[in-house]
């Protein structure tokens, strides 16, 4: 088990945001954290790299307690890609090189440059490496930020809504990239997402939050219409298209029609 979260609690003053959260992620797995807005997804992600200090419980990476480490030690184990990225007059290459900071002691070495060059090639950023971040599209900046996290050589990648505000092509490309990197680098990834269909396509495991607690923790096959309805309070139907599950939200008329169809054909969800 690369990542293990045990009894995690977090409070904003007197407000309890996370209550007794437990889960683990293995090497090569992508875990999607799902749930409505304001349920604590980003807070949970930030607790996992000690941006927020948990009120209780622990976060272990390779059996080492993150909350007992100094920031540089955390950065060598956990790579974090925030939802909102700062852009400016910095080239993509320099931005990626900043990810080596936890490993650099006296000066930037040839080893550091080779790792950055490898990440640039891995994410096909060669043509962008000397361009400034404020000249790039959202998808291009997101790739740079993932590359920066990768050169930290972390054991765990944390990505907060990595496809937010991206078009469909960039969504698929970014999530395909994350999945490929997790498997090829033998690391684990935890991703917060809103798009259920993209999550069902790319994630291996799911954590559904409701009321600050885990409502359901399951592999892809355990994501049912009942679970989604209970978490989001919206009736849905799960259909399979080209062998992939697709979540379809239902209105009142559609719900009645679906229930009638199930009744007539003796079907269950």
N, C-alpha and C positions, 0 to 999 in steps of 0.2 A: 504494500500500500504506500504510494508516494505521499498522498495528502490525506490526513485524517482530522476531522473536526469533531470535537467531543464536548457536548454540553454547552455550546456557545451561547452567551447572553450578551445583550447590548442594550444600554439605556441612554436616552437623551434626557438628562436631568431626571424627572420623575416618570417619564414616558418609557415604557418597556417596548422596544422595537423588535428584538429577537429573543426567543425563549427556548432554551434547551435544544439547540440545533445540533444534530449529529449526522454525519455522512462521511464517506471516504471515496477517493478516486484512485484508480489503478493506473499504472504505466500504459500509455497508448489510448487512454479514454478521454472523451470529451463529455463533460457534464454540463447540461443546460439548467440554469436557475430560472424558473418561470413564475409568473404571478402578476396580479394587477399592479398598476401604478401605486407607489407609496407603501408597498408591502414589506420593503426592506431588502430588496435584491442587491442594490448598490452598496448598502450598508454592510451586508454580509460579505460582499466581495472585498470591501475596504478593511474589514476585520481580519480577513485572511492574509493581509500583508502588513497589518498593524498600522495602517493609516489611521484607523480607529482602534483604540485599545479596548478589547472586549471587557465587559463588566464581570464575566465569569466564563469558565470553560477554557479550552485550549485549542490551538491550531498547530498540528504537527506536520512537518515536511521531512520525510525520511527519518522519522522518530525524533526530530529536533524541534523544540518548542519555539515557534516564531516570536512569540511575545517576550521571550527572554533574550532575544538577539538585538544587536545594534543594527541600525538601518543598513549599513553596507553589507552586513552578513545576510540580512533579509533579501537584499537586492541580488545577491549571488544565488539565491534559491528560488525567488519568486519574481517573475516578470509581469508587470501590470500595464495594461493599455486602457486608459481612461476613455470615457464616452466623448468628452469634449477635448479637443487637442489645440494647444497653442501653436500658431504658425507665425513665422517672422522671417527676417532676412538671414536665414541659416540654410545651408545646403543640405540636401538629403543625406549625403555622406557624413557630414559633420554631426547631424542629428542622430544618425545611427551609431556613430562613434561614441557619442555620449553614453550609450548603453554599456560601454566597457568601463565606465568610471569606477564601479565597485571592485574591479580587478587591477586597475592601474595604480602603481605605487609611486614611482619617481618620474616616469615619462612613458609616452606611448611607444610600445614596442612593435617590432615587425609581426610578432604573434597577434597583437591586437588588430593590426591592419589587415592581416590575413583573415581573421574571423569576420571583420566587417565586410571585406571584399566577398567572402563566401556567402554572407547573408544577402548582400546586394544581388549576387547572381542567383541565389536560391529563390528570391522573390522577384526576379527579372526587373530589377530597378536600375540596370546599367545606364540607360538613356536619361534617367532622372537624377543620377547621383550628384550632379553639379548644379542642378536647378534648386531654386529657393522654395521653401515650403509654402510661402504665400503666393506662389505661382502655380500651385498644384491643385488638382481636383480633390474632392473629399476621399475618393477611393484611393488615390495615389498617396495622400497623407496617411491614410490608415495603414497602407502597406509599409510605409516608412516606420511608423510607430510599432508595428509588429516586428519589423526587422530589428529595431532598437531593443525591444524586449528580448528577442532571440539571442543577440550578442551578449546579453548578460549571462548566457549559458544557464538558464534557470531549470529547476526541476518541475516547476508549476507555472503555467501561463494563466493569468487572470484577465479576461476581456469583458469590459462593460459595454454592452450593446454595440458590438463592433460593426454592425450593419446599419446603424441608425443614420438616416438621411441619405443612404446610398441607393442608387438605382438597382434594378433587378440583376443586371449583369454583374455589377460590382459586388452585390450581396453574395451571389453564387461563387464568384471568384475568391472573395475574402474567406468565406466559410470553407470552401474546398481547400484553400491554402492552409488554414488553421488545422483542419483535419489531417492533411498530408504531413504537416510539420510535427504534429503530436506523435504520429506514428513513426516517422523517420528518425526523429530525435529522441524517441522513447521517453517522452515527458507526459504530463497530464495537463488538461486544460479545463478551466471553469469559465463558462460564458453566460452572462445575463442576456436574455432575449425577450422580445415581445411577439415575434412572428412564430406562431406555433408550427406552421408548415415548414419553415426553414429549419427550425429546431428538430422536427421529426425526420428531416432529411439528413442532417449532419451530426446530431448528437447521439451518443451511445446510452447515456443515462440522464434521468430527469429528476429535478427537485422542485416540487410545487410548494410555494409558500402561501400561507393564508393566516392572517391575524398574528404574524410574527412567529408562527410555528410551521413545521413541516407538515403539510397536509397529505402529501404523497411523495414517496421516493421509489423510483422504478426504472427499469430498463425500457427501451422504446416500445416493446411489445405490451407493456403494462399501462401505457397511456390510453385511457378509455374516454369515451364521451362523458361518462358519469363523473370522472375525475375533473375533466375540463369544466363541466357545468358547475360543479361544486366550488371550484376555485374562482371562476370568472363570473358566475351567476348569469350565464348565457347558454341557452340550449344549443347543442351542436350535433352534427352527424359526422362520423368518420367514414369516408369512402376511400377505396383504393384505386389509384390511377397510375397506370404503368408500373404496377407493383409497389407503389409508395402510398402511405397513408396521407390523406388530405382532410383537414378539418374544415367543415362547412358550417358557419353560424346559421341558425334558423330563426325566422320570424314566427309569429303565432300561427299563421295559416300553414306554413311549412311544417311546423311541429305537429299540428293536428293531422296533416296528410301522412307524415312519417309514422305516427302512432297507429293510424288506421292501416297503413301498409303492413306494419309489423304484426298487428293483430290478425289481419287476414291471412298472412303467410306464416303465422306462428313463429315469428323471429324475435330474438332478443338482441340487445346492443352488444 
